[in-house]
Amino acid sequence: SSIHQDAKQKLNSYLRTNIQPLMQIGRPLDLKEIMHRVNIRKPKLVQQLGKQQVQNMVQMLLDQ
């Protein structure tokens, strides 16, 4: 659905602007740490997408 797509875009945007820069400067962030940050900062997105979907997207970021 479009709401789901919008939530995915918002999460991707958040990960790109807030998480990736930390990783690029060498901040050691693991899945658990990033999930914690997303849950605190973007609880609505986690609710809309579901925890598993969010984890999958975070994992893709970590795998890059």
MDAnalysis code that builds the backbone (N, CA, C; Angstrom):
import MDAnalysis as mda
import numpy as np

u = mda.Universe.empty(192, n_residues=64, atom_resindex=np.repeat(np.arange(64), 3), trajectory=True)
u.add_TopologyAttr("name", ["N", "CA", "C"] * 64)
u.add_TopologyAttr("resid", np.arange(1, 65))
u.add_TopologyAttr("resname", ["SER", "SER", "ILE", "HIS", "GLN", "ASP", "ALA", "LYS", "GLN", "LYS", "LEU", "ASN", "SER", "TYR", "LEU", "ARG", "THR", "ASN", "ILE", "GLN", "PRO", "LEU", "MET", "GLN", "ILE", "GLY", "ARG", "PRO", "LEU", "ASP", "LEU", "LYS", "GLU", "ILE", "MET", "HIS", "ARG", "VAL", "ASN", "ILE", "ARG", "LYS", "PRO", "LYS", "LEU", "VAL", "GLN", "GLN", "LEU", "GLY", "LYS", "GLN", "GLN", "VAL", "GLN", "ASN", "MET", "VAL", "GLN", "MET", "LEU", "LEU", "ASP", "GLN"])
u.atoms.positions = np.array([
    [0.839, -1.199, 0.000],
    [0.000, 0.000, 0.000],
    [0.877, 1.252, 0.000],
    [0.292, 2.375, -0.317],
    [1.060, 3.615, -0.409],
    [1.534, 4.092, 0.967],
    [0.743, 3.808, 2.005],
    [1.156, 4.181, 3.369],
    [2.415, 3.409, 3.742],
    [2.423, 2.131, 3.402],
    [3.571, 1.263, 3.657],
    [4.799, 1.781, 2.891],
    [4.596, 2.131, 1.622],
    [5.680, 2.636, 0.778],
    [6.230, 3.938, 1.349],
    [5.346, 4.802, 1.797],
    [5.737, 6.078, 2.385],
    [6.557, 5.851, 3.654],
    [6.116, 4.916, 4.478],
    [6.831, 4.597, 5.719],
    [8.225, 4.061, 5.403],
    [8.318, 3.220, 4.361],
    [9.628, 2.685, 3.959],
    [10.560, 3.803, 3.506],
    [10.027, 4.746, 2.753],
    [10.828, 5.882, 2.287],
    [11.308, 6.724, 3.467],
    [10.413, 6.948, 4.418],
    [10.777, 7.738, 5.602],
    [11.857, 7.035, 6.420],
    [11.732, 5.729, 6.553],
    [12.735, 4.972, 7.302],
    [14.077, 5.008, 6.574],
    [14.056, 4.791, 5.261],
    [15.285, 4.865, 4.471],
    [15.949, 6.226, 4.616],
    [15.150, 7.253, 4.571],
    [15.652, 8.615, 4.721],
    [16.293, 8.807, 6.095],
    [15.622, 8.323, 7.133],
    [16.159, 8.422, 8.497],
    [17.486, 7.676, 8.621],
    [17.531, 6.466, 8.062],
    [18.756, 5.671, 8.138],
    [19.905, 6.366, 7.397],
    [19.597, 6.924, 6.225],
    [20.614, 7.612, 5.425],
    [21.145, 8.861, 6.103],
    [20.256, 9.645, 6.712],
    [20.684, 10.929, 7.266],
    [21.177, 10.837, 8.706],
    [20.728, 9.841, 9.461],
    [21.090, 9.775, 10.881],
    [21.994, 8.610, 11.263],
    [21.859, 7.494, 10.577],
    [22.617, 6.304, 10.969],
    [23.881, 6.128, 10.112],
    [23.729, 6.236, 8.798],
    [24.879, 6.068, 7.907],
    [26.060, 6.984, 8.255],
    [25.812, 8.272, 8.508],
    [26.951, 9.137, 8.855],
    [27.718, 8.655, 10.082],
    [27.001, 8.130, 11.069],
    [27.670, 7.604, 12.268],
    [28.552, 6.408, 11.905],
    [28.033, 5.563, 11.025],
    [28.793, 4.388, 10.613],
    [30.023, 4.804, 9.807],
    [29.866, 5.837, 8.997],
    [30.967, 6.296, 8.143],
    [32.114, 6.895, 8.945],
    [31.814, 7.476, 10.111],
    [32.891, 8.018, 10.937],
    [33.450, 6.958, 11.886],
    [33.005, 5.711, 11.677],
    [33.587, 4.606, 12.430],
    [32.884, 4.259, 13.723],
    [31.687, 4.780, 13.925],
    [30.920, 4.450, 15.119],
    [30.437, 3.001, 14.981],
    [30.815, 2.137, 15.914],
    [30.388, 0.737, 15.785],
    [28.923, 0.553, 16.180],
    [28.076, 0.422, 15.183],
    [26.648, 0.229, 15.423],
    [26.241, -1.145, 14.931],
    [25.576, -1.892, 15.794],
    [25.075, -3.197, 15.369],
    [23.558, -3.118, 15.197],
    [22.980, -4.211, 14.766],
    [21.543, -4.268, 14.504],
    [20.738, -3.821, 15.727],
    [21.118, -4.349, 16.895],
    [20.391, -4.057, 18.132],
    [20.421, -2.563, 18.460],
    [21.593, -1.965, 18.323],
    [21.773, -0.531, 18.607],
    [20.944, 0.331, 17.654],
    [20.989, 0.003, 16.361],
    [20.239, 0.776, 15.369],
    [18.733, 0.604, 15.583],
    [18.303, -0.620, 15.863],
    [16.882, -0.871, 16.125],
    [16.405, -0.057, 17.336],
    [17.251, 0.014, 18.350],
    [16.929, 0.794, 19.543],
    [16.710, 2.260, 19.178],
    [17.632, 2.809, 18.369],
    [17.515, 4.209, 17.947],
    [16.255, 4.437, 17.131],
    [15.975, 3.528, 16.192],
    [14.788, 3.670, 15.344],
    [13.522, 3.582, 16.195],
    [13.492, 2.640, 17.133],
    [12.325, 2.490, 18.015],
    [12.048, 3.744, 18.832],
    [13.118, 4.405, 19.273],
    [12.963, 5.617, 20.081],
    [12.593, 6.822, 19.208],
    [13.305, 6.998, 18.097],
    [13.118, 8.195, 17.269],
    [11.939, 8.090, 16.303],
    [11.661, 6.881, 15.820],
    [10.623, 6.699, 14.802],
    [9.652, 5.567, 15.154],
    [9.054, 5.622, 16.351],
    [8.178, 4.512, 16.758],
    [6.997, 4.285, 15.811],
    [6.503, 5.369, 15.218],
    [5.368, 5.268, 14.303],
    [5.734, 4.450, 13.062],
    [6.945, 4.668, 12.551],
    [7.403, 3.917, 11.375],
    [7.537, 2.437, 11.703],
    [8.062, 2.141, 12.886],
    [8.203, 0.747, 13.308],
    [6.822, 0.109, 13.406],
    [5.873, 0.866, 13.924],
    [4.500, 0.384, 14.062],
    [3.879, 0.132, 12.679],
    [4.089, 1.057, 11.751],
    [3.511, 0.935, 10.409],
    [4.131, -0.215, 9.614],
    [5.445, -0.349, 9.710],
    [6.157, -1.333, 8.893],
    [6.238, -2.705, 9.554],
    [6.227, -2.724, 10.861],
    [6.442, -3.968, 11.589],
    [7.924, -4.143, 11.863],
    [8.224, -4.713, 12.986],
    [9.611, -4.845, 13.435],
    [10.477, -5.631, 12.448],
    [9.908, -6.688, 11.882],
    [10.682, -7.534, 10.968],
    [11.104, -6.766, 9.719],
    [10.185, -5.999, 9.168],
    [10.487, -5.195, 7.972],
    [11.574, -4.159, 8.281],
    [11.467, -3.521, 9.435],
    [12.465, -2.532, 9.842],
    [13.827, -3.206, 9.996],
    [13.840, -4.368, 10.642],
    [15.092, -5.117, 10.817],
    [15.707, -5.470, 9.471],
    [14.874, -5.886, 8.528],
    [15.377, -6.228, 7.196],
    [16.041, -5.024, 6.536],
    [15.426, -3.868, 6.671],
    [15.963, -2.649, 6.054],
    [17.258, -2.227, 6.741],
    [17.306, -2.342, 8.064],
    [18.521, -2.007, 8.797],
    [19.642, -2.983, 8.410],
    [19.291, -4.247, 8.293],
    [20.289, -5.269, 7.924],
    [20.876, -4.980, 6.543],
    [20.032, -4.535, 5.611],
    [20.518, -4.189, 4.279],
    [21.537, -3.037, 4.365],
    [21.276, -2.082, 5.242],
    [22.198, -0.980, 5.452],
    [23.523, -1.501, 6.014],
    [23.449, -2.399, 6.971],
    [24.654, -2.960, 7.584],
    [25.465, -3.800, 6.597],
    [24.790, -4.423, 5.658],
    [25.454, -5.300, 4.691],
    [26.171, -4.541, 3.574],
    [25.869, -3.261, 3.435],
    [26.476, -2.459, 2.356],
    [27.974, -2.319, 2.529],
])
